[in-house]
Amino acid sequence: MPVIECQRCGLRWDSNTARKNVRFCTSCRARKAKTVITEYGRCSPWQGYFTADETTPVDDDGLPVLPGKRLCGMNDCVNPEHIEREE
């Protein structure tokens, strides 16, 4: 059984076919979501940087983007309608 190695992350897996044109694993082929539908409505996931906790979106200067409580429960949501500002 041929073994395929992902050219991006190095993950190796057994191939069930003789195809050699697979270059990336499923995680590396995944695209970033533009919108996420939740029961609260449409969320807009942050596409930029995050803090060390990997949940707080920050801008290029390291400042939090739209700080406050996310009413939808998605930590990376930047839809202003879903954010309750902290005073």
mmCIF file as gemmi writes it, N, C-alpha and C atoms, coordinates in Angstrom:
data_model
loop_
_atom_site.group_PDB
_atom_site.id
_atom_site.type_symbol
_atom_site.label_atom_id
_atom_site.label_alt_id
_atom_site.label_comp_id
_atom_site.label_asym_id
_atom_site.label_entity_id
_atom_site.label_seq_id
_atom_site.pdbx_PDB_ins_code
_atom_site.Cartn_x
_atom_site.Cartn_y
_atom_site.Cartn_z
_atom_site.occupancy
_atom_site.B_iso_or_equiv
_atom_site.pdbx_formal_charge
_atom_site.auth_seq_id
_atom_site.auth_asym_id
_atom_site.pdbx_PDB_model_num
ATOM 1 N N . MET Axp A 1 ? 0.849 -1.164 0 1 0 ? 1 A 1
ATOM 2 C CA . MET Axp A 1 ? 0 0 0 1 0 ? 1 A 1
ATOM 3 C C . MET Axp A 1 ? 0.903 1.239 0 1 0 ? 1 A 1
ATOM 4 N N . PRO Axp A 2 ? 0.705 2.169 -0.953 1 0 ? 2 A 1
ATOM 5 C CA . PRO Axp A 2 ? 1.554 3.362 -1.011 1 0 ? 2 A 1
ATOM 6 C C . PRO Axp A 2 ? 1.283 4.321 0.148 1 0 ? 2 A 1
ATOM 7 N N . VAL Axp A 3 ? 2.323 4.999 0.579 1 0 ? 3 A 1
ATOM 8 C CA . VAL Axp A 3 ? 2.226 5.983 1.652 1 0 ? 3 A 1
ATOM 9 C C . VAL Axp A 3 ? 2.367 7.363 1.024 1 0 ? 3 A 1
ATOM 10 N N . ILE Axp A 4 ? 1.473 8.279 1.408 1 0 ? 4 A 1
ATOM 11 C CA . ILE Axp A 4 ? 1.504 9.647 0.897 1 0 ? 4 A 1
ATOM 12 C C . ILE Axp A 4 ? 1.876 10.572 2.051 1 0 ? 4 A 1
ATOM 13 N N . GLU Axp A 5 ? 2.711 11.56 1.766 1 0 ? 5 A 1
ATOM 14 C CA . GLU Axp A 5 ? 3.111 12.534 2.772 1 0 ? 5 A 1
ATOM 15 C C . GLU Axp A 5 ? 2.623 13.912 2.347 1 0 ? 5 A 1
ATOM 16 N N . CYS Axp A 6 ? 1.967 14.615 3.266 1 0 ? 6 A 1
ATOM 17 C CA . CYS Axp A 6 ? 1.477 15.971 3.001 1 0 ? 6 A 1
ATOM 18 C C . CYS Axp A 6 ? 2.677 16.893 2.794 1 0 ? 6 A 1
ATOM 19 N N . GLN Axp A 7 ? 2.646 17.677 1.72 1 0 ? 7 A 1
ATOM 20 C CA . GLN Axp A 7 ? 3.766 18.555 1.408 1 0 ? 7 A 1
ATOM 21 C C . GLN Axp A 7 ? 3.79 19.803 2.275 1 0 ? 7 A 1
ATOM 22 N N . ARG Axp A 8 ? 2.714 20.07 3.031 1 0 ? 8 A 1
ATOM 23 C CA . ARG Axp A 8 ? 2.678 21.256 3.886 1 0 ? 8 A 1
ATOM 24 C C . ARG Axp A 8 ? 3.041 20.923 5.327 1 0 ? 8 A 1
ATOM 25 N N . CYS Axp A 9 ? 2.386 19.908 5.91 1 0 ? 9 A 1
ATOM 26 C CA . CYS Axp A 9 ? 2.601 19.644 7.342 1 0 ? 9 A 1
ATOM 27 C C . CYS Axp A 9 ? 3.393 18.366 7.611 1 0 ? 9 A 1
ATOM 28 N N . GLY Axp A 10 ? 3.559 17.498 6.607 1 0 ? 10 A 1
ATOM 29 C CA . GLY Axp A 10 ? 4.356 16.295 6.777 1 0 ? 10 A 1
ATOM 30 C C . GLY Axp A 10 ? 3.595 15.071 7.271 1 0 ? 10 A 1
ATOM 31 N N . LEU Axp A 11 ? 2.274 15.187 7.444 1 0 ? 11 A 1
ATOM 32 C CA . LEU Axp A 11 ? 1.464 14.041 7.872 1 0 ? 11 A 1
ATOM 33 C C . LEU Axp A 11 ? 1.555 12.93 6.832 1 0 ? 11 A 1
ATOM 34 N N . ARG Axp A 12 ? 1.697 11.698 7.302 1 0 ? 12 A 1
ATOM 35 C CA . ARG Axp A 12 ? 1.788 10.544 6.385 1 0 ? 12 A 1
ATOM 36 C C . ARG Axp A 12 ? 0.581 9.65 6.587 1 0 ? 12 A 1
ATOM 37 N N . TRP Axp A 13 ? 0.016 9.13 5.499 1 0 ? 13 A 1
ATOM 38 C CA . TRP Axp A 13 ? -1.108 8.207 5.579 1 0 ? 13 A 1
ATOM 39 C C . TRP Axp A 13 ? -1.042 7.216 4.436 1 0 ? 13 A 1
ATOM 40 N N . ASP Axp A 14 ? -1.691 6.072 4.646 1 0 ? 14 A 1
ATOM 41 C CA . ASP Axp A 14 ? -1.744 5.026 3.623 1 0 ? 14 A 1
ATOM 42 C C . ASP Axp A 14 ? -2.786 5.385 2.578 1 0 ? 14 A 1
ATOM 43 N N . SER Axp A 15 ? -2.46 5.152 1.332 1 0 ? 15 A 1
ATOM 44 C CA . SER Axp A 15 ? -3.378 5.438 0.239 1 0 ? 15 A 1
ATOM 45 C C . SER Axp A 15 ? -4.069 4.15 -0.193 1 0 ? 15 A 1
ATOM 46 N N . ASN Axp A 16 ? -5.364 4.24 -0.437 1 0 ? 16 A 1
ATOM 47 C CA . ASN Axp A 16 ? -6.112 3.077 -0.914 1 0 ? 16 A 1
ATOM 48 C C . ASN Axp A 16 ? -6.052 2.945 -2.422 1 0 ? 16 A 1
ATOM 49 N N . THR Axp A 17 ? -5.588 3.984 -3.108 1 0 ? 17 A 1
ATOM 50 C CA . THR Axp A 17 ? -5.488 3.959 -4.563 1 0 ? 17 A 1
ATOM 51 C C . THR Axp A 17 ? -4.048 4.219 -4.97 1 0 ? 17 A 1
ATOM 52 N N . ALA Axp A 18 ? -3.789 4.056 -6.237 1 0 ? 18 A 1
ATOM 53 C CA . ALA Axp A 18 ? -2.44 4.282 -6.752 1 0 ? 18 A 1
ATOM 54 C C . ALA Axp A 18 ? -2.239 5.739 -7.176 1 0 ? 18 A 1
ATOM 55 N N . ARG Axp A 19 ? -3.227 6.608 -6.913 1 0 ? 19 A 1
ATOM 56 C CA . ARG Axp A 19 ? -3.097 8.017 -7.295 1 0 ? 19 A 1
ATOM 57 C C . ARG Axp A 19 ? -1.932 8.664 -6.542 1 0 ? 19 A 1
ATOM 58 N N . LYS Axp A 20 ? -1.184 9.453 -7.231 1 0 ? 20 A 1
ATOM 59 C CA . LYS Axp A 20 ? -0.068 10.169 -6.608 1 0 ? 20 A 1
ATOM 60 C C . LYS Axp A 20 ? -0.295 11.685 -6.628 1 0 ? 20 A 1
ATOM 61 N N . ASN Axp A 21 ? -1.483 12.14 -7.106 1 0 ? 21 A 1
ATOM 62 C CA . ASN Axp A 21 ? -1.695 13.574 -7.258 1 0 ? 21 A 1
ATOM 63 C C . ASN Axp A 21 ? -2.182 14.253 -5.985 1 0 ? 21 A 1
ATOM 64 N N . VAL Axp A 22 ? -2.375 13.522 -4.893 1 0 ? 22 A 1
ATOM 65 C CA . VAL Axp A 22 ? -2.769 14.13 -3.629 1 0 ? 22 A 1
ATOM 66 C C . VAL Axp A 22 ? -1.524 14.71 -2.973 1 0 ? 22 A 1
ATOM 67 N N . ARG Axp A 23 ? -1.531 16.026 -2.742 1 0 ? 23 A 1
ATOM 68 C CA . ARG Axp A 23 ? -0.347 16.68 -2.187 1 0 ? 23 A 1
ATOM 69 C C . ARG Axp A 23 ? -0.529 17.105 -0.743 1 0 ? 23 A 1
ATOM 70 N N . PHE Axp A 24 ? -1.797 17.382 -0.337 1 0 ? 24 A 1
ATOM 71 C CA . PHE Axp A 24 ? -2.057 17.9 0.996 1 0 ? 24 A 1
ATOM 72 C C . PHE Axp A 24 ? -3.076 17.023 1.716 1 0 ? 24 A 1
ATOM 73 N N . CYS Axp A 25 ? -2.968 16.954 3.049 1 0 ? 25 A 1
ATOM 74 C CA . CYS Axp A 25 ? -3.939 16.225 3.858 1 0 ? 25 A 1
ATOM 75 C C . CYS Axp A 25 ? -5.241 17.024 3.924 1 0 ? 25 A 1
ATOM 76 N N . THR Axp A 26 ? -6.28 16.452 4.491 1 0 ? 26 A 1
ATOM 77 C CA . THR Axp A 26 ? -7.578 17.127 4.531 1 0 ? 26 A 1
ATOM 78 C C . THR Axp A 26 ? -7.523 18.405 5.37 1 0 ? 26 A 1
ATOM 79 N N . SER Axp A 27 ? -6.731 18.445 6.438 1 0 ? 27 A 1
ATOM 80 C CA . SER Axp A 27 ? -6.619 19.658 7.248 1 0 ? 27 A 1
ATOM 81 C C . SER Axp A 27 ? -5.958 20.787 6.464 1 0 ? 27 A 1
ATOM 82 N N . CYS Axp A 28 ? -4.944 20.482 5.688 1 0 ? 28 A 1
ATOM 83 C CA . CYS Axp A 28 ? -4.244 21.51 4.919 1 0 ? 28 A 1
ATOM 84 C C . CYS Axp A 28 ? -5.054 21.961 3.701 1 0 ? 28 A 1
ATOM 85 N N . ARG Axp A 29 ? -5.969 21.135 3.222 1 0 ? 29 A 1
ATOM 86 C CA . ARG Axp A 29 ? -6.825 21.52 2.099 1 0 ? 29 A 1
ATOM 87 C C . ARG Axp A 29 ? -8.033 22.333 2.535 1 0 ? 29 A 1
ATOM 88 N N . ALA Axp A 30 ? -8.344 22.355 3.834 1 0 ? 30 A 1
ATOM 89 C CA . ALA Axp A 30 ? -9.534 23.049 4.323 1 0 ? 30 A 1
ATOM 90 C C . ALA Axp A 30 ? -9.41 24.55 4.099 1 0 ? 30 A 1
ATOM 91 N N . ARG Axp A 31 ? -10.528 25.166 3.742 1 0 ? 31 A 1
ATOM 92 C CA . ARG Axp A 31 ? -10.556 26.611 3.521 1 0 ? 31 A 1
ATOM 93 C C . ARG Axp A 31 ? -11.125 27.31 4.747 1 0 ? 31 A 1
ATOM 94 N N . LYS Axp A 32 ? -10.716 28.548 4.951 1 0 ? 32 A 1
ATOM 95 C CA . LYS Axp A 32 ? -11.246 29.319 6.066 1 0 ? 32 A 1
ATOM 96 C C . LYS Axp A 32 ? -12.707 29.644 5.801 1 0 ? 32 A 1
ATOM 97 N N . ALA Axp A 33 ? -13.504 29.573 6.841 1 0 ? 33 A 1
ATOM 98 C CA . ALA Axp A 33 ? -14.92 29.87 6.715 1 0 ? 33 A 1
ATOM 99 C C . ALA Axp A 33 ? -15.132 31.372 6.605 1 0 ? 33 A 1
ATOM 100 N N . LYS Axp A 34 ? -15.984 31.785 5.687 1 0 ? 34 A 1
ATOM 101 C CA . LYS Axp A 34 ? -16.326 33.2 5.539 1 0 ? 34 A 1
ATOM 102 C C . LYS Axp A 34 ? -17.49 33.574 6.445 1 0 ? 34 A 1
ATOM 103 N N . THR Axp A 35 ? -18.46 32.683 6.598 1 0 ? 35 A 1
ATOM 104 C CA . THR Axp A 35 ? -19.577 32.891 7.518 1 0 ? 35 A 1
ATOM 105 C C . THR Axp A 35 ? -19.9 31.565 8.188 1 0 ? 35 A 1
ATOM 106 N N . VAL Axp A 36 ? -20.386 31.646 9.399 1 0 ? 36 A 1
ATOM 107 C CA . VAL Axp A 36 ? -20.814 30.47 10.151 1 0 ? 36 A 1
ATOM 108 C C . VAL Axp A 36 ? -22.237 30.751 10.62 1 0 ? 36 A 1
ATOM 109 N N . ILE Axp A 37 ? -23.128 29.82 10.354 1 0 ? 37 A 1
ATOM 110 C CA . ILE Axp A 37 ? -24.517 29.99 10.76 1 0 ? 37 A 1
ATOM 111 C C . ILE Axp A 37 ? -24.712 29.346 12.132 1 0 ? 37 A 1
ATOM 112 N N . THR Axp A 38 ? -25.163 30.142 13.094 1 0 ? 38 A 1
ATOM 113 C CA . THR Axp A 38 ? -25.471 29.636 14.418 1 0 ? 38 A 1
ATOM 114 C C . THR Axp A 38 ? -26.936 29.927 14.703 1 0 ? 38 A 1
ATOM 115 N N . GLU Axp A 39 ? -27.422 29.448 15.822 1 0 ? 39 A 1
ATOM 116 C CA . GLU Axp A 39 ? -28.81 29.719 16.174 1 0 ? 39 A 1
ATOM 117 C C . GLU Axp A 39 ? -29.025 31.196 16.487 1 0 ? 39 A 1
ATOM 118 N N . TYR Axp A 40 ? -27.953 31.931 16.749 1 0 ? 40 A 1
ATOM 119 C CA . TYR Axp A 40 ? -28.045 33.36 17.015 1 0 ? 40 A 1
ATOM 120 C C . TYR Axp A 40 ? -28.058 34.175 15.723 1 0 ? 40 A 1
ATOM 121 N N . GLY Axp A 41 ? -27.602 33.6 14.632 1 0 ? 41 A 1
ATOM 122 C CA . GLY Axp A 41 ? -27.547 34.281 13.335 1 0 ? 41 A 1
ATOM 123 C C . GLY Axp A 41 ? -26.228 34.013 12.633 1 0 ? 41 A 1
ATOM 124 N N . ARG Axp A 42 ? -25.903 34.856 11.659 1 0 ? 42 A 1
ATOM 125 C CA . ARG Axp A 42 ? -24.666 34.7 10.891 1 0 ? 42 A 1
ATOM 126 C C . ARG Axp A 42 ? -23.489 35.31 11.645 1 0 ? 42 A 1
ATOM 127 N N . CYS Axp A 43 ? -22.465 34.49 11.856 1 0 ? 43 A 1
ATOM 128 C CA . CYS Axp A 43 ? -21.233 34.953 12.486 1 0 ? 43 A 1
ATOM 129 C C . CYS Axp A 43 ? -20.191 35.2 11.401 1 0 ? 43 A 1
ATOM 130 N N . SER Axp A 44 ? -19.336 36.166 11.639 1 0 ? 44 A 1
ATOM 131 C CA . SER Axp A 44 ? -18.22 36.457 10.739 1 0 ? 44 A 1
ATOM 132 C C . SER Axp A 44 ? -16.927 36.098 11.459 1 0 ? 44 A 1
ATOM 133 N N . PRO Axp A 45 ? -16.32 34.94 11.144 1 0 ? 45 A 1
ATOM 134 C CA . PRO Axp A 45 ? -15.085 34.543 11.828 1 0 ? 45 A 1
ATOM 135 C C . PRO Axp A 45 ? -13.926 35.491 11.5 1 0 ? 45 A 1
ATOM 136 N N . TRP Axp A 46 ? -13.11 35.771 12.497 1 0 ? 46 A 1
ATOM 137 C CA . TRP Axp A 46 ? -11.933 36.621 12.333 1 0 ? 46 A 1
ATOM 138 C C . TRP Axp A 46 ? -10.903 35.902 11.49 1 0 ? 46 A 1
ATOM 139 N N . GLN Axp A 47 ? -10.334 36.594 10.504 1 0 ? 47 A 1
ATOM 140 C CA . GLN Axp A 47 ? -9.36 35.994 9.593 1 0 ? 47 A 1
ATOM 141 C C . GLN Axp A 47 ? -7.93 36.435 9.88 1 0 ? 47 A 1
ATOM 142 N N . GLY Axp A 48 ? -7.73 37.178 10.984 1 0 ? 48 A 1
ATOM 143 C CA . GLY Axp A 48 ? -6.395 37.704 11.286 1 0 ? 48 A 1
ATOM 144 C C . GLY Axp A 48 ? -5.696 36.967 12.403 1 0 ? 48 A 1
ATOM 145 N N . TYR Axp A 49 ? -4.971 37.716 13.214 1 0 ? 49 A 1
ATOM 146 C CA . TYR Axp A 49 ? -4.163 37.148 14.3 1 0 ? 49 A 1
ATOM 147 C C . TYR Axp A 49 ? -4.992 36.925 15.559 1 0 ? 49 A 1
ATOM 148 N N . PHE Axp A 50 ? -4.467 36.06 16.445 1 0 ? 50 A 1
ATOM 149 C CA . PHE Axp A 50 ? -5.089 35.772 17.73 1 0 ? 50 A 1
ATOM 150 C C . PHE Axp A 50 ? -4.043 35.91 18.832 1 0 ? 50 A 1
ATOM 151 N N . THR Axp A 51 ? -4.516 36.083 20.08 1 0 ? 51 A 1
ATOM 152 C CA . THR Axp A 51 ? -3.604 36.12 21.216 1 0 ? 51 A 1
ATOM 153 C C . THR Axp A 51 ? -3.098 34.716 21.505 1 0 ? 51 A 1
ATOM 154 N N . ALA Axp A 52 ? -2.281 34.582 22.525 1 0 ? 52 A 1
ATOM 155 C CA . ALA Axp A 52 ? -1.7 33.28 22.87 1 0 ? 52 A 1
ATOM 156 C C . ALA Axp A 52 ? -2.763 32.253 23.253 1 0 ? 52 A 1
ATOM 157 N N . ASP Axp A 53 ? -3.944 32.702 23.719 1 0 ? 53 A 1
ATOM 158 C CA . ASP Axp A 53 ? -4.993 31.751 24.081 1 0 ? 53 A 1
ATOM 159 C C . ASP Axp A 53 ? -5.738 31.212 22.858 1 0 ? 53 A 1
ATOM 160 N N . GLU Axp A 54 ? -5.382 31.729 21.656 1 0 ? 54 A 1
ATOM 161 C CA . GLU Axp A 54 ? -5.956 31.281 20.381 1 0 ? 54 A 1
ATOM 162 C C . GLU Axp A 54 ? -7.454 31.515 20.267 1 0 ? 54 A 1
ATOM 163 N N . THR Axp A 55 ? -8.031 32.401 21.084 1 0 ? 55 A 1
ATOM 164 C CA . THR Axp A 55 ? -9.456 32.682 20.986 1 0 ? 55 A 1
ATOM 165 C C . THR Axp A 55 ? -9.769 34.161 20.856 1 0 ? 55 A 1
ATOM 166 N N . THR Axp A 56 ? -8.901 35.038 21.312 1 0 ? 56 A 1
ATOM 167 C CA . THR Axp A 56 ? -9.157 36.47 21.263 1 0 ? 56 A 1
ATOM 168 C C . THR Axp A 56 ? -8.557 37.06 19.989 1 0 ? 56 A 1
ATOM 169 N N . PRO Axp A 57 ? -9.405 37.592 19.084 1 0 ? 57 A 1
ATOM 170 C CA . PRO Axp A 57 ? -8.864 38.196 17.862 1 0 ? 57 A 1
ATOM 171 C C . PRO Axp A 57 ? -8.168 39.515 18.154 1 0 ? 57 A 1
ATOM 172 N N . VAL Axp A 58 ? -7.007 39.723 17.529 1 0 ? 58 A 1
ATOM 173 C CA . VAL Axp A 58 ? -6.256 40.97 17.694 1 0 ? 58 A 1
ATOM 174 C C . VAL Axp A 58 ? -5.875 41.519 16.325 1 0 ? 58 A 1
ATOM 175 N N . ASP Axp A 59 ? -5.669 42.847 16.257 1 0 ? 59 A 1
ATOM 176 C CA . ASP Axp A 59 ? -5.255 43.478 15.006 1 0 ? 59 A 1
ATOM 177 C C . ASP Axp A 59 ? -3.732 43.396 14.857 1 0 ? 59 A 1
ATOM 178 N N . ASP Axp A 60 ? -3.205 44.079 13.858 1 0 ? 60 A 1
ATOM 179 C CA . ASP Axp A 60 ? -1.761 44.033 13.6 1 0 ? 60 A 1
ATOM 180 C C . ASP Axp A 60 ? -0.927 44.623 14.727 1 0 ? 60 A 1
ATOM 181 N N . ASP Axp A 61 ? -1.534 45.524 15.536 1 0 ? 61 A 1
ATOM 182 C CA . ASP Axp A 61 ? -0.81 46.132 16.66 1 0 ? 61 A 1
ATOM 183 C C . ASP Axp A 61 ? -0.94 45.329 17.946 1 0 ? 61 A 1
ATOM 184 N N . GLY Axp A 62 ? -1.676 44.213 17.923 1 0 ? 62 A 1
ATOM 185 C CA . GLY Axp A 62 ? -1.848 43.38 19.108 1 0 ? 62 A 1
ATOM 186 C C . GLY Axp A 62 ? -2.995 43.804 20.004 1 0 ? 62 A 1
ATOM 187 N N . LEU Axp A 63 ? -3.833 44.722 19.534 1 0 ? 63 A 1
ATOM 188 C CA . LEU Axp A 63 ? -4.982 45.178 20.315 1 0 ? 63 A 1
ATOM 189 C C . LEU Axp A 63 ? -6.206 44.328 20.004 1 0 ? 63 A 1
ATOM 190 N N . PRO Axp A 64 ? -7.02 43.998 21.024 1 0 ? 64 A 1
ATOM 191 C CA . PRO Axp A 64 ? -8.205 43.168 20.789 1 0 ? 64 A 1
ATOM 192 C C . PRO Axp A 64 ? -9.171 43.829 19.805 1 0 ? 64 A 1
ATOM 193 N N . VAL Axp A 65 ? -9.736 43.017 18.928 1 0 ? 65 A 1
ATOM 194 C CA . VAL Axp A 65 ? -10.703 43.487 17.945 1 0 ? 65 A 1
ATOM 195 C C . VAL Axp A 65 ? -12.099 43.313 18.522 1 0 ? 65 A 1
ATOM 196 N N . LEU Axp A 66 ? -12.861 44.395 18.566 1 0 ? 66 A 1
ATOM 197 C CA . LEU Axp A 66 ? -14.224 44.395 19.095 1 0 ? 66 A 1
ATOM 198 C C . LEU Axp A 66 ? -14.307 43.672 20.435 1 0 ? 66 A 1
ATOM 199 N N . PRO Axp A 67 ? -13.667 44.226 21.479 1 0 ? 67 A 1
ATOM 200 C CA . PRO Axp A 67 ? -13.704 43.555 22.778 1 0 ? 67 A 1
ATOM 201 C C . PRO Axp A 67 ? -15.108 43.539 23.344 1 0 ? 67 A 1
ATOM 202 N N . GLY Axp A 68 ? -15.417 42.49 24.061 1 0 ? 68 A 1
ATOM 203 C CA . GLY Axp A 68 ? -16.726 42.337 24.685 1 0 ? 68 A 1
ATOM 204 C C . GLY Axp A 68 ? -17.157 40.892 24.679 1 0 ? 68 A 1
ATOM 205 N N . LYS Axp A 69 ? -18.337 40.652 25.213 1 0 ? 69 A 1
ATOM 206 C CA . LYS Axp A 69 ? -18.865 39.296 25.288 1 0 ? 69 A 1
ATOM 207 C C . LYS Axp A 69 ? -19.54 38.944 23.968 1 0 ? 69 A 1
ATOM 208 N N . ARG Axp A 70 ? -19.18 37.777 23.412 1 0 ? 70 A 1
ATOM 209 C CA . ARG Axp A 70 ? -19.805 37.288 22.183 1 0 ? 70 A 1
ATOM 210 C C . ARG Axp A 70 ? -21.103 36.587 22.556 1 0 ? 70 A 1
ATOM 211 N N . LEU Axp A 71 ? -22.229 37.169 22.187 1 0 ? 71 A 1
ATOM 212 C CA . LEU Axp A 71 ? -23.533 36.609 22.535 1 0 ? 71 A 1
ATOM 213 C C . LEU Axp A 71 ? -23.799 35.283 21.826 1 0 ? 71 A 1
ATOM 214 N N . CYS Axp A 72 ? -23.169 35.082 20.678 1 0 ? 72 A 1
ATOM 215 C CA . CYS Axp A 72 ? -23.379 33.861 19.895 1 0 ? 72 A 1
ATOM 216 C C . CYS Axp A 72 ? -22.568 32.69 20.431 1 0 ? 72 A 1
ATOM 217 N N . GLY Axp A 73 ? -21.575 32.952 21.292 1 0 ? 73 A 1
ATOM 218 C CA . GLY Axp A 73 ? -20.754 31.892 21.852 1 0 ? 73 A 1
ATOM 219 C C . GLY Axp A 73 ? -19.516 31.571 21.035 1 0 ? 73 A 1
ATOM 220 N N . MET Axp A 74 ? -19.335 32.203 19.878 1 0 ? 74 A 1
ATOM 221 C CA . MET Axp A 74 ? -18.168 31.969 19.037 1 0 ? 74 A 1
ATOM 222 C C . MET Axp A 74 ? -17.099 33.002 19.399 1 0 ? 74 A 1
ATOM 223 N N . ASN Axp A 75 ? -15.96 32.567 19.948 1 0 ? 75 A 1
ATOM 224 C CA . ASN Axp A 75 ? -14.931 33.483 20.434 1 0 ? 75 A 1
ATOM 225 C C . ASN Axp A 75 ? -14.305 34.334 19.338 1 0 ? 75 A 1
ATOM 226 N N . ASP Axp A 76 ? -14.284 33.842 18.091 1 0 ? 76 A 1
ATOM 227 C CA . ASP Axp A 76 ? -13.635 34.592 17.022 1 0 ? 76 A 1
ATOM 228 C C . ASP Axp A 76 ? -14.625 35.372 16.162 1 0 ? 76 A 1
ATOM 229 N N . CYS Axp A 77 ? -15.879 35.491 16.578 1 0 ? 77 A 1
ATOM 230 C CA . CYS Axp A 77 ? -16.892 36.211 15.811 1 0 ? 77 A 1
ATOM 231 C C . CYS Axp A 77 ? -16.633 37.719 15.892 1 0 ? 77 A 1
ATOM 232 N N . VAL Axp A 78 ? -16.669 38.397 14.747 1 0 ? 78 A 1
ATOM 233 C CA . VAL Axp A 78 ? -16.489 39.847 14.714 1 0 ? 78 A 1
ATOM 234 C C . VAL Axp A 78 ? -17.714 40.539 14.108 1 0 ? 78 A 1
ATOM 235 N N . ASN Axp A 79 ? -18.861 39.898 14.162 1 0 ? 79 A 1
ATOM 236 C CA . ASN Axp A 79 ? -20.104 40.527 13.75 1 0 ? 79 A 1
ATOM 237 C C . ASN Axp A 79 ? -20.516 41.479 14.868 1 0 ? 79 A 1
ATOM 238 N N . PRO Axp A 80 ? -20.556 42.797 14.619 1 0 ? 80 A 1
ATOM 239 C CA . PRO Axp A 80 ? -20.846 43.76 15.691 1 0 ? 80 A 1
ATOM 240 C C . PRO Axp A 80 ? -22.199 43.528 16.37 1 0 ? 80 A 1
ATOM 241 N N . GLU Axp A 81 ? -23.147 42.913 15.684 1 0 ? 81 A 1
ATOM 242 C CA . GLU Axp A 81 ? -24.46 42.654 16.272 1 0 ? 81 A 1
ATOM 243 C C . GLU Axp A 81 ? -24.407 41.551 17.33 1 0 ? 81 A 1
ATOM 244 N N . HIS Axp A 82 ? -23.354 40.753 17.329 1 0 ? 82 A 1
ATOM 245 C CA . HIS Axp A 82 ? -23.225 39.634 18.261 1 0 ? 82 A 1
ATOM 246 C C . HIS Axp A 82 ? -22.388 39.983 19.481 1 0 ? 82 A 1
ATOM 247 N N . ILE Axp A 83 ? -21.911 41.218 19.581 1 0 ? 83 A 1
ATOM 248 C CA . ILE Axp A 83 ? -20.974 41.589 20.644 1 0 ? 83 A 1
ATOM 249 C C . ILE Axp A 83 ? -21.631 42.549 21.614 1 0 ? 83 A 1
ATOM 250 N N . GLU Axp A 84 ? -21.579 42.17 22.895 1 0 ? 84 A 1
ATOM 251 C CA . GLU Axp A 84 ? -22.07 43.024 23.974 1 0 ? 84 A 1
ATOM 252 C C . GLU Axp A 84 ? -20.866 43.743 24.544 1 0 ? 84 A 1
ATOM 253 N N . ARG Axp A 85 ? -20.799 45.039 24.362 1 0 ? 85 A 1
ATOM 254 C CA . ARG Axp A 85 ? -19.644 45.827 24.808 1 0 ? 85 A 1
ATOM 255 C C . ARG Axp A 85 ? -19.519 45.825 26.313 1 0 ? 85 A 1
ATOM 256 N N . GLU Axp A 86 ? -18.297 45.718 26.808 1 0 ? 86 A 1
ATOM 257 C CA . GLU Axp A 86 ? -18.026 45.794 28.246 1 0 ? 86 A 1
ATOM 258 C C . GLU Axp A 86 ? -17.745 47.243 28.593 1 0 ? 86 A 1
ATOM 259 N N . GLU Axp A 87 ? -18.368 47.729 29.598 1 0 ? 87 A 1
ATOM 260 C CA . GLU Axp A 87 ? -18.192 49.136 30.002 1 0 ? 87 A 1
ATOM 261 C C . GLU Axp A 87 ? -17.105 49.262 31.015 1 0 ? 87 A 1
